[in-house]
Amino acid sequence: MRVPLRQSVVTGIAAAAALAGLAALSPQAGAAAITGSIAASDGVPPEVREALQRDLGLSGAAVDRRIADEGDAARAATAVRSTVGDRVAGLWFDSADGRLHAAVTSADANAVRAAGAIPHQVRYTARQLTDASRSVSAWASGVPGVLSWGPDARNNRVEVLLDPTRATAATTALRARLASLGDLVRVTESQDSPRQQGGNVIGGEKWVPGSESPCSIGFSVTRTSGGGKAFLTAGHCTNDVNQAAYGKDGTRVGTANKNGTGSVNAREGDMGIVDVDQAGWNLAPTVWGGGSSTDVTVTGSAEAVVGTAVCRSGQTTGYRCGEVTKVNQSVDYGNVVIDGLSYSNACSAGGDSGGSYVTATGGKAVGLHSGGGSATCSSGSGEKFTIFQPVNEALSKFGASLATSTPQPGDVTVTAVSPQNSVVGTAVELKNSAEGGTAPYTWSASGLPAGLTISSTTGTVTGKPTTAGTSNLTLTATDAAGKKGSTSFTWTVTAPGTGTPTLTNPGSQTAYTSRPYSLQLQATGGTKPYTFSAVNLPAGLSVNASTGLISGTATSWGFRNATLTVTDAAGKKSTVTTTFTIWS
């Protein structure tokens, strides 16, 4: 099961769109695949420009500026991920200044600047956000009124969305537990519950599972083993095993969830695959342009980044654009909780499920439509938001490659990994990610500590180390075209220690809003290395997770009771509470 917040940063940049789909051709229509239109000189078709103007309220000149800015941000994001990698606490694009922004500690600020992004020194590290998300996931699943939870990239915290009208005693108890995490977690409220979408709507690039309501095609793909034709869609559209699938003209196109291995609608994700096994149907590297004379061409895949423009295509509402608002969220649909989903403020309606999400600058497939709120593109009541499944996970899950107009350009880049520490006999899980080239990737590793293995399809390292020592480890991702990317780091395995760690209480502290402040935390015992964390520190101060140094300049006066914690390599903890008095 995937945890809500991945250990590696998998928020790739969104850049220019081109949706992918299946060209629904009846036998009478012949076997020729539909091709995309000739795009503008920057590779962005006129249909995409028109949708961006309409849905984002931009002028033609503003669309040109945004396309150029997001292209620059895409290159900066790749550079940030290849150097800083899993130490980034958040990535987002700001349309106001046209720049990529990265939440990091001061130690990585220069590397972020060198990559072309703007660094923001934050209080909480990526590891602290990961730990908080895991805690929230353990506490929140099944609690009435909990709608979703996950990282808030811009504000360096975990956001939990609650419906106050469905609150019970369990919801009140959850609020109290969340409060114990201080300003690391923020609770917001909404009365618009997410829902997985379906509906009896006819029109557009639809497909129909058996005699059920229609869904939308996501992306044309080929199976990497055997080269069979298929298309991706939503998992909740493919629940039935070996179900007949029909195209937009009513003729059979293939088989959904063949042999029960082509559908996921659970914590792992909302993704499905339909095998195209009927003659006369051909794959096209395009997505429906929403009623325009031409479709939009797909060149590859990417991960979504908060703040970037994204466009989606579905058989009900056509081609609509918006911005990515959240990534890596856990969503409670009422009947199922799904981890790792992303949000946008584009609109949708029933029947759009399974449809395509693409970036607005570069022909990249981003996701598959999973759900949305009560408001549709034509209804003004409720909140307009959509939820999508990252497409690269579906490609890896089902062993498939996108049908593209040409092989995806660019090299394969593996997200950088910080030095790892673990203990003999203690289970570990390290999730990894890659971008560029042609997904899916085949993963391999050299120098793994004894007892650990890597999944060749997902790149996740798991197991229990059996021998103490330090290994020099290299992870390699090989794309469908044979291009490779790798990253190297050390992995130290220590023998289990005796006893528990002890964190020395530093006593009451005094600081001033006009002066830099520092405090070195001290720990002894347990099993090194230690990890330090702090809850409810004064605004402007943060703790270095590796060294235990609290530093910064307080930004407001008052009193704070902060909780300081050290966790040793065996997972044992020691916690103290101290009072900070801040004077102006």
VENHURA-V654122 format. One record per backbone hydrogen bond with DSSP energy under -0.5 kcal/mol. CO is the residue of the C=O (numbers start at 1). NH is the residue of the N-H. Records with the same first field share a line. If there is no record, write none. Layout:
CO: NH + NH
This chain:
4: 6
8: 10
10: 12
13: 15
15: 364
16: 360 + 363 + 364
21: 23 + 284 + 286
22: 24
23: 25 + 282
24: 26
26: 29 + 30
27: 30
37: 39
40: 43
43: 45
44: 40
45: 48 + 49
46: 50
47: 51
48: 52
49: 53
50: 54
51: 55
52: 56 + 58
53: 57 + 58
59: 63
60: 64
61: 65
62: 66
63: 67
64: 68
65: 69
66: 70
67: 71
68: 72
69: 73
70: 74
71: 75
72: 76
73: 77
74: 78
75: 79
76: 80
77: 81
78: 82
79: 83
80: 83 + 84 + 85
81: 416
84: 87
85: 88
90: 103
91: 306
92: 101
93: 95
94: 98 + 99
99: 94
100: 118
101: 92
102: 104 + 120
103: 89 + 90
104: 122
105: 108
106: 109
108: 112
109: 113
110: 114
111: 115
112: 117
113: 116
117: 119
118: 102
120: 104
123: 543
125: 129
126: 130
127: 131
128: 132
129: 133
130: 134
131: 135
132: 136
133: 137
134: 138
135: 139
136: 140
137: 141
140: 143
143: 146
145: 147 + 163
147: 332
148: 161
149: 330
150: 159
151: 153
152: 156 + 157
153: 156
157: 152
158: 186
159: 150
160: 162 + 188
161: 147 + 148
162: 164 + 190
163: 166
164: 167
168: 172
169: 173
170: 174
171: 175
172: 176
173: 177
174: 178
175: 179
176: 180
177: 180
178: 181
179: 182
181: 184
182: 185
184: 158
186: 160 + 188
188: 162
191: 193
195: 372
199: 201
204: 206
205: 217
207: 215
208: 210 + 246
209: 212
213: 209
215: 207
217: 356
219: 232
220: 403
221: 230
222: 401
223: 227
224: 226
228: 223
229: 276
230: 221
231: 274
232: 218 + 219
233: 272
234: 237
235: 238
240: 243
243: 256
244: 210
245: 253 + 254
246: 208
247: 250
251: 247
253: 278
254: 245
255: 275
256: 243
257: 242 + 260
258: 261
262: 273
264: 271
266: 269
267: 339
269: 266
271: 264
272: 233
273: 257
274: 231
275: 255 + 277
278: 281
282: 23
284: 21 + 286
285: 298
286: 21
287: 296
295: 37
296: 287
298: 405
300: 365
305: 308
306: 93
308: 324
309: 360
310: 322
311: 358
312: 320
313: 356
314: 318
318: 314 + 320
320: 312
322: 310
323: 345
324: 307
326: 343
328: 151
329: 331 + 341
330: 149
331: 333 + 338
336: 333
338: 331
340: 390
341: 329
342: 388
343: 325 + 326
344: 386
349: 352
351: 315
352: 355
353: 216
355: 369
356: 313
357: 366 + 367
358: 311
363: 299 + 300
364: 359
365: 302
366: 391
367: 357
368: 389
369: 354
370: 197
371: 387
372: 195
383: 375 + 385
385: 373
386: 344
387: 370 + 371
388: 342
389: 368
390: 394
391: 395
392: 396
393: 397
394: 398
395: 399 + 400
396: 399
399: 224 + 225
401: 222
402: 404
409: 437
413: 435
416: 86
420: 492
422: 494
423: 426
426: 465
428: 463
430: 461
433: 415
435: 413
437: 439
438: 480
439: 402
441: 443
442: 478
444: 476
446: 474
449: 452
450: 466 + 467
451: 464
453: 462
455: 459
456: 443
460: 455
461: 430
462: 453
463: 428
465: 425
469: 493
471: 473 + 491
473: 489
474: 446
475: 487
476: 444
477: 485
478: 442
479: 482
483: 479
485: 477
487: 475
489: 473
490: 420
491: 471 + 493
492: 422
493: 469
494: 424
498: 526
502: 504 + 524
504: 506
509: 581
511: 583
512: 515
517: 552
519: 521 + 550
522: 504
524: 502
526: 528
527: 569
531: 567
533: 565
535: 563
538: 541
539: 555
540: 553
542: 551
543: 545
544: 548
545: 532
548: 521 + 550
549: 544 + 551
550: 519
551: 542
552: 517
558: 582
560: 562 + 580
562: 564 + 578
563: 535
564: 576
565: 533
566: 574
567: 531
568: 571
572: 568
574: 566
576: 564
578: 562
579: 509 + 581
580: 560 + 582
581: 511 + 583
582: 558
583: 513
